[in-house]
């Protein structure tokens, strides 16, 4: 799971760097799309964490 999160962060950093150097005027659209992708990634991580916690709590010692 951490590998996916790291990959998302790497991709977001690369996209942010590309946008800093891009002067074509699509900044607002790109920010909105990036924000939506971040929200989706956070939702996916939240679901995975909830499932992992649920599974961990179901283990009897």
N, C-alpha and C positions, 0 to 999 in steps of 0.2 A: 504494500500500500504506500509506503514511503517513497518507493521508486516512482510511482505514478505522480505523486505530489511534487517530487523533485523535478520530474520531466515537465510538468505543467509550469512550474516556476521558471525553469530554464527557457521554455518557449515564450513565456510572458516577458521575461527580461530581454530576450532577443527581439521580440516584437516591439517592445518599448524603445530599444536602441534604434531599431529601424525607423520608428516613427519620429524620433528626435532628429534624424538626418533627412527625413522626408519633408519636402516643402510644397507638396502638390495641393494642399488644402483639404484633405480628407480627415483631418484630425478629429473632428467631432464625431463623425460616423465611426471611425476606428475606436475611439474611446468607448462609445456605447457598445459596440460589438465586443470589445475586450472585456468590458464590465460584465456583460451578459455571460461570456465564457467563464469568467472568474466565478460568478454566482453559480453557474452550473457545476463547476469543479468543486466548489465548497459544498454544494448540496450532495454531490456524489460522495465526497469524503465523509460528510455527516451520516449518510446512509450506511456506508461501510463501517464507520466507527460504532454506530448503533448496533449493527449486526454482530460485530466483534464483541462488544460488551455484553450483548444478550447471550451469545454463545459462551462467553467466559463465565457469566453468572449461572448458566445451566450446568456447569461442570460440578459434580459433587466430589468432595475430597474424602 
